[in-house]
Amino acid sequence: MPNPSPIRERDRRFSVVDGMVLVAGLAVAFWAFQEPFLIAWREPIPGGSIGFNPFFGWWDRIIYALAMVLLGGLSLAGLPLLLRDRQARPRRWGPGKTLWFAHGTAAWLLWPPIVYQKVSQPVNKDSVSAICYFYGTPLMAVYMVAALWAGRSLRRKSRYRRVLCWRERFGLVLGLAWACTGLYLLSMFYRIDLLRR
């Protein structure tokens, strides 16, 4: 069986431009979601603030808000990086790039109304787009990882050791981190609906 085409050395390396795009994505995420993070920090009593359920405890809200900001910013940066990479070197994406692109698309589609509402109505904290992003994106990660695992896309090939570029590895780690956040949400939903806690 022929070996897959080798990945060029420059494709494996993490460049300065890649780092700048990732930092820019994180900066936009912290700017866009600083209010829910500050609300979670200032409210020791669980309340109905943006993107948070009254069943969240104080530490739960802090950790969840920080995870949403970090994962969201890194996902936001994925779309330009992956599209630029695809334009320069068209080849089939692996599961890591697919996961990264899906979460980046969720950020690019749901963040414009959040940013618009932040700029035009800074007092209003009831953003439907933010709630959909905070709850929908982690659950989407659970569904996608489960589908990729069931379709055997996440398993390593046994006949040869596949060398992955950094975008593929980073997308896998990012997708699995999103899925862990989604599993936490699912456990909370089960606790609320089944155990009534």
C-alpha positions in Angstrom: 0.0 0.0 0.0 1.5 3.4 -1.0 2.4 5.8 1.8 0.5 9.0 2.0 2.0 12.1 0.6 4.5 13.5 3.1 3.7 16.8 4.8 6.2 19.5 3.9 8.4 20.8 6.8 7.0 24.4 6.6 3.4 23.0 6.9 4.3 21.4 10.2 5.8 24.5 11.7 3.9 27.1 13.8 4.7 30.5 12.3 4.6 34.0 13.7 1.6 34.9 11.6 -0.3 31.9 13.0 0.5 33.1 16.5 -0.6 36.6 15.8 -4.0 35.4 14.4 -4.6 33.2 17.5 -3.8 36.2 19.8 -6.1 38.4 17.8 -8.9 35.9 18.1 -8.4 35.7 21.9 -8.4 39.5 22.1 -11.7 39.7 20.2 -13.2 37.0 22.4 -12.2 38.8 25.7 -13.6 42.1 24.4 -16.8 40.5 23.2 -17.5 38.4 26.3 -16.0 40.5 29.0 -19.5 41.4 30.4 -20.7 37.9 31.1 -17.3 37.0 32.6 -17.4 40.0 34.9 -21.0 39.3 35.8 -20.1 35.7 36.7 -17.2 37.0 38.8 -19.3 39.7 40.6 -22.4 37.6 41.4 -21.7 35.1 44.2 -25.4 34.2 44.2 -26.5 32.2 41.1 -28.6 34.4 38.8 -30.0 34.6 35.3 -27.2 36.5 33.6 -26.3 36.1 29.9 -25.4 32.6 28.9 -25.6 31.2 32.4 -28.2 29.0 34.0 -29.4 29.6 37.6 -28.2 26.0 38.4 -24.6 27.1 37.9 -22.6 27.7 41.1 -20.2 30.6 41.3 -17.0 28.7 40.5 -18.9 26.8 37.8 -19.8 30.1 36.1 -16.3 31.5 36.4 -14.6 28.3 34.9 -17.3 28.0 32.2 -17.1 31.6 31.2 -13.3 31.4 30.9 -13.5 28.2 28.9 -16.0 29.8 26.5 -13.8 32.9 26.0 -10.6 30.9 25.5 -12.1 28.2 23.2 -14.2 30.8 21.4 -11.2 33.0 20.6 -9.1 30.1 19.4 -12.0 28.8 17.3 -12.6 32.3 15.8 -9.0 32.4 14.6 -9.3 29.0 12.9 -11.4 30.1 9.9 -8.9 32.5 8.3 -6.0 30.2 9.1 -7.7 27.1 7.6 -9.0 28.9 4.6 -5.6 30.4 3.9 -4.0 27.0 4.2 -6.6 25.4 1.9 -6.1 28.1 -0.7 -2.3 27.6 -0.7 -2.3 23.8 -0.4 -5.6 22.1 -1.4 -5.8 18.7 0.3 -8.4 16.8 2.2 -9.0 17.8 5.8 -8.6 15.4 8.7 -10.9 15.3 11.7 -8.9 18.0 13.6 -9.2 20.7 10.9 -12.9 19.7 10.4 -13.6 20.2 14.1 -11.7 23.5 14.2 -13.5 24.8 11.1 -17.0 23.9 12.5 -16.4 25.7 15.8 -14.9 28.6 14.0 -17.9 28.8 11.7 -20.2 28.9 14.8 -18.2 31.8 16.1 -18.2 33.8 12.9 -22.0 33.2 12.4 -23.1 33.9 16.0 -20.7 36.6 17.1 -21.8 39.5 14.8 -25.2 40.0 16.6 -23.4 39.8 19.9 -20.9 42.4 19.0 -23.6 44.7 17.5 -25.6 44.4 20.6 -22.6 45.1 22.8 -21.8 48.3 20.8 -25.3 49.6 20.3 -27.0 48.5 23.6 -24.3 47.9 26.2 -27.0 47.7 29.0 -29.0 44.9 27.4 -27.6 41.5 28.5 -30.3 39.2 27.0 -28.6 38.2 23.8 -30.2 35.2 22.1 -27.1 34.7 19.9 -24.8 34.6 23.0 -27.1 32.0 24.7 -27.1 29.9 21.6 -23.4 30.1 21.3 -22.8 29.4 25.0 -25.0 26.3 25.0 -25.1 25.1 21.4 -21.4 25.1 20.4 -20.2 22.7 23.2 -23.1 20.3 22.5 -22.3 20.4 18.8 -18.7 19.4 19.7 -20.1 16.3 21.6 -22.1 15.3 18.5 -19.3 15.8 16.1 -16.7 14.0 18.1 -19.1 11.1 18.6 -19.8 11.0 14.9 -16.0 11.1 14.0 -15.3 8.4 16.5 -18.1 6.2 15.3 -16.9 6.7 11.7 -13.4 5.7 12.7 -12.0 9.0 11.7 -10.3 9.6 15.0 -8.4 6.3 15.1 -4.8 6.1 14.0 -3.9 4.1 10.9 -2.2 0.9 11.8 -0.2 0.3 8.7 1.7 3.6 8.8 2.3 6.3 11.3 0.7 9.5 10.0 2.5 12.7 10.5 0.1 15.5 11.3 0.6 19.2 10.8 0.1 21.5 13.8 -3.3 22.7 12.6 -4.6 19.1 12.6 -3.3 18.4 16.0 -4.5 21.7 17.4 -7.9 21.2 15.9 -8.2 17.8 17.6 -7.2 19.2 21.0 -9.6 22.1 20.6 -12.5 19.9 19.5 -11.9 17.6 22.4 -11.8 20.5 24.8 -15.1 21.7 23.4 -16.5 18.2 23.8 -15.5 18.1 27.4 -17.3 21.4 28.0 -20.4 19.9 26.2 -20.2 16.8 28.4 -20.3 19.1 31.5 -23.4 20.8 30.1 -25.0 17.5 29.4 -24.4 16.4 33.0 -25.9 19.6 34.2 -29.0 19.0 32.0 -29.4 15.5 33.3 -29.0 16.7 36.8 -31.7 19.3 36.3 -34.2 17.2 34.4 -33.8 13.8 36.0 -32.6 14.5 39.5 -34.2 17.9 39.9 -31.1 19.4 41.5 
